């Protein structure tokens, strides 16, 4: 068994670009599960259903959940209590790792934290998984936490300190972005668009809707055969 754990941002990016039908098609090529946590469900379905501006997108995402394209952690045997406990642990560690002027920096919110927590649980259960997240801070926390110091210093214009001992709690987490997902969609032929610029258009579309990807990275992805 394997799983892709979707954070809110990656699904919102795909939804805003009209790519949810393609996500459904991509699921047919994936020998595993597309998972969202209860926290992510609240962010992309439950709360948006009460806001007219976002209601249509929420309805489309809810339909994917109802159809089983997206599933909740219970489908992998993960109970709410277990995930809630791990989410609290991860939140406490992540948001105590960096400090500025003696105050702890709040790095990640509940949706992202629940995705990290679920990934940790699945790793412990030897279930292969990857987290689909577009937000750079979250990915850096798992991939290059040392580099977050420089990023935060540039954003906050102040000296940042960190607790290196906390970094070990994020070892082994794996990430992809909506950019990589649309590349796979294009490669698998689920994008029904002709033209040499289709992949470029897809990558720029997700970039402009919140995916943290540079122009150089877009060019590198386009070179992959």
C-alpha positions, 0 to 999 in steps of 0.5 A: 500500500502507498499513499499521497497525503494532500494538503489544502493548498495543493488541492486548491491549486488544482481546483482553481485551475480546473484540474480536479477531473484530471486528478480523478483520472490520475488516481486510476494510474496510482496503485494507492490512496489519495488521503486528506486529513479531517483538518484539511477536509475542514479547510477545503470542504466544510468551511468553504461550503458556508462561503458563497465565493468558495462553495462551488470548489468545495462541492467539487472537492466533496464529490471527489471525497464521496466518490472515493477519489479522496479518502480519510485516514480511517481508510488506512486504519488510522484512528482520529485519536491517534492522528490527533495526538500526533498532530499536537506533538508535531505542532508543539515541536514545529512551532517551538523550533525557531525563535526571534527576539526570544519569542517562538515563531508559529511556522505551520497551521493545523492542516499542514501539521496534520499532514506531517503527523499522518506521514510520520504515523504511516512511516512508522507503519511502513506504509510508503507515502508522500505529502503533496504540499505547495507551501515552501516553509512546510517542505523546507521544515522536512527537507532542509530545516537549516535553510529556514533560518535564512528564509525567516531572517529575510522575511522578518528582518531580524536574527533567528535562532533554532533548536537543531535537536527538533530537526530529527522529528521531521526526518524521513518526510517526503514531499511533492508539489502540485507542479510535479502532479501536473507534470505526471498528469501531462506525462500520463496523457490525462491532460486533453490539450494539444500544443507544445506549450501545454506543460509550460502553461500547466506549470505556470498556472499552478505557480500563479495559484500558490505553488512555490516553484521558481522559473528555473525549476519550471525549465528543469521540469520541462526538460524531463523526458 
